[in-house]
Amino acid sequence: MRDRFKRLWKTDLSKVPVDPFSLFVICLDELWLQAQGTVRAVSDVFNAMERTALDLAASSTNRDGDDGYDFVGLHNIAKHIIYLKENSEAASMTMTHLEALHRELLKRPPQGQDAMPTLHMTSQMLAQKAVQFEVWKLRMTSLQQRMQNIINL
């Protein structure tokens, strides 16, 4: 994010005072990138655990309950999924509020300059981020449901 702001500093900053919400877009984009990396990492670990649990459940030789499954690891992954789901919901709520505030700004654009193109561009970028955060939330809901399925085995 630091590099993105440094690059921004070297470009035309005249539009930032017109629509300071454009700076939020950079922060939200970085949040999205960080979240996707974390979700991918947690999903990779969970996928391996899920495959092991399904294989053990399908095996007729391990019905005595002593299958050596990593329940502590499963608990830790479940905990991470819960935290990531909470974060996705918080990010989505934040986006909803930012978009509402930005719509208010669109109703009363700054005087003396042609701000509407900049405001509309930022509005479109905020809408894109809102969709990305909703996708993040859906992915976390799905992962949480899969986790519950494994626990129920």
Backbone torsions as a table, in degrees:
resi	resn	phi	psi	omega
1	MET	NA	-37.7	179.2
2	ARG	-57.8	-43.5	179.6
3	ASP	-63.7	-37.8	179.1
4	ARG	-65.1	-40.8	178.4
5	PHE	-69.6	-33.9	176.1
6	LYS	-64.1	-42.8	177.4
7	ARG	-64.0	-39.6	178.7
8	LEU	-62.0	-40.5	-179.0
9	TRP	-60.0	-31.9	-178.8
10	LYS	-83.7	-6.6	-179.3
11	THR	-102.4	-167.1	-179.1
12	ASP	-75.4	108.5	-179.3
13	LEU	-92.2	6.8	-174.8
14	SER	-65.2	-23.2	-178.4
15	LYS	-84.9	-16.9	-178.1
16	VAL	-62.4	-45.7	177.7
17	PRO	-63.9	-27.1	178.6
18	VAL	-68.3	-42.4	-178.8
19	ASP	-142.1	85.3	-179.6
20	PRO	-63.5	-15.6	176.7
21	PHE	-62.5	-21.0	178.6
22	SER	-61.8	-28.1	176.0
23	LEU	-70.0	-32.9	176.5
24	PHE	-62.3	-34.7	-178.4
25	VAL	-59.2	-40.4	178.3
26	ILE	-63.7	-46.3	179.1
27	CYS	-63.3	-42.1	-179.9
28	LEU	-66.9	-36.6	177.5
29	ASP	-64.6	-42.2	177.9
30	GLU	-65.4	-39.9	176.5
31	LEU	-59.9	-44.6	178.6
32	TRP	-59.7	-45.8	-179.4
33	LEU	-63.1	-43.6	178.1
34	GLN	-63.3	-43.6	-179.5
35	ALA	-63.0	-42.9	-178.8
36	GLN	-64.1	-38.6	176.3
37	GLY	-63.3	-42.4	179.8
38	THR	-68.3	-43.9	178.7
39	VAL	-61.4	-41.9	178.9
40	ARG	-61.4	-44.2	-179.8
41	ALA	-64.0	-45.8	179.3
42	VAL	-65.3	-40.4	178.6
43	SER	-62.5	-40.9	178.8
44	ASP	-61.5	-44.1	178.6
45	VAL	-65.5	-44.7	-179.5
46	PHE	-64.2	-40.4	-179.4
47	ASN	-57.0	-42.5	178.5
48	ALA	-65.2	-42.3	179.4
49	MET	-66.7	-38.6	179.3
50	GLU	-63.4	-45.2	179.3
51	ARG	-60.8	-44.1	179.0
52	THR	-61.9	-45.4	-179.8
53	ALA	-62.9	-42.6	179.4
54	LEU	-66.1	-40.0	177.3
55	ASP	-63.4	-42.9	178.9
56	LEU	-66.0	-38.8	179.6
57	ALA	-66.7	-33.9	-179.5
58	ALA	-79.6	-19.1	-177.6
59	SER	-75.5	131.3	179.0
60	SER	-86.4	-10.2	-177.7
61	THR	-86.0	-15.7	-176.6
62	ASN	-109.2	43.7	-178.9
63	ARG	-89.2	-1.7	-177.6
64	ASP	-83.5	-2.2	176.5
65	GLY	90.2	-10.9	180.0
66	ASP	-103.4	71.9	-175.0
67	ASP	-101.0	-2.2	177.5
68	GLY	71.5	22.6	-178.8
69	TYR	-71.8	144.6	-176.5
70	ASP	-83.3	81.6	-178.7
71	PHE	-72.6	-29.6	176.3
72	VAL	-65.6	-43.8	176.9
73	GLY	-62.2	-42.1	177.9
74	LEU	-61.5	-42.0	177.7
75	HIS	-60.8	-45.1	-179.5
76	ASN	-64.0	-41.9	178.0
77	ILE	-64.7	-41.6	178.1
78	ALA	-59.0	-41.1	179.1
79	LYS	-62.9	-44.6	178.3
80	HIS	-62.7	-39.8	178.9
81	ILE	-63.0	-42.0	178.0
82	ILE	-61.2	-45.8	179.9
83	TYR	-62.9	-43.1	-180.0
84	LEU	-65.9	-36.1	177.3
85	LYS	-65.7	-43.7	176.5
86	GLU	-58.9	-43.4	179.6
87	ASN	-64.1	-40.3	-179.9
88	SER	-65.0	-38.8	178.5
89	GLU	-67.9	-40.2	177.9
90	ALA	-64.7	-42.2	178.8
91	ALA	-64.2	-39.8	179.3
92	SER	-65.3	-41.6	177.0
93	MET	-64.1	-41.3	178.2
94	THR	-60.3	-43.4	178.9
95	MET	-61.5	-41.9	179.3
96	THR	-58.4	-44.5	-179.4
97	HIS	-70.1	-40.9	177.4
98	LEU	-61.9	-42.9	178.5
99	GLU	-63.0	-39.8	178.4
100	ALA	-64.2	-43.7	177.4
101	LEU	-63.2	-39.2	-179.7
102	HIS	-68.4	-35.8	176.1
103	ARG	-61.0	-37.3	176.5
104	GLU	-63.3	-39.8	177.6
105	LEU	-63.9	-36.9	178.2
106	LEU	-64.5	-29.5	179.1
107	LYS	-72.7	-28.0	-177.8
108	ARG	-129.5	70.7	-177.5
109	PRO	-65.3	153.1	178.5
110	PRO	-58.6	146.1	-179.5
111	GLN	-80.1	154.3	169.5
112	GLY	83.8	0.3	177.7
113	GLN	-147.6	156.2	179.3
114	ASP	-83.3	85.2	-173.8
115	ALA	-88.9	-17.5	-171.9
116	MET	-58.4	-43.3	178.2
117	PRO	-59.5	-41.3	178.9
118	THR	-66.4	-43.9	-180.0
119	LEU	-62.9	-41.9	179.3
120	HIS	-67.1	-38.1	178.5
121	MET	-64.3	-44.5	178.0
122	THR	-63.5	-40.4	178.5
123	SER	-59.1	-41.9	178.1
124	GLN	-66.4	-39.6	178.6
125	MET	-66.8	-40.0	177.0
126	LEU	-63.7	-39.2	178.0
127	ALA	-63.2	-39.9	178.0
128	GLN	-63.2	-43.6	178.7
129	LYS	-63.7	-37.7	178.5
130	ALA	-60.6	-42.3	177.9
131	VAL	-64.5	-42.7	179.2
132	GLN	-61.4	-40.0	179.4
133	PHE	-70.1	-33.3	174.7
134	GLU	-65.7	-39.5	176.9
135	VAL	-62.7	-43.4	177.0
136	TRP	-57.1	-46.5	-179.8
137	LYS	-61.7	-42.7	178.5
138	LEU	-64.1	-41.0	177.8
139	ARG	-62.1	-39.6	-179.7
140	MET	-70.1	-36.9	176.7
141	THR	-62.5	-44.3	178.6
142	SER	-62.4	-45.9	179.9
143	LEU	-63.2	-39.1	178.9
144	GLN	-65.8	-38.8	178.1
145	GLN	-67.2	-40.1	176.7
146	ARG	-63.0	-40.3	178.0
147	MET	-61.4	-44.3	178.9
148	GLN	-62.2	-37.6	176.7
149	ASN	-61.2	-41.7	178.7
150	ILE	-67.0	-40.1	178.1
151	ILE	-62.7	-38.6	-179.0
152	ASN	-70.7	-17.3	177.6
153	LEU	-63.6	NA	NA
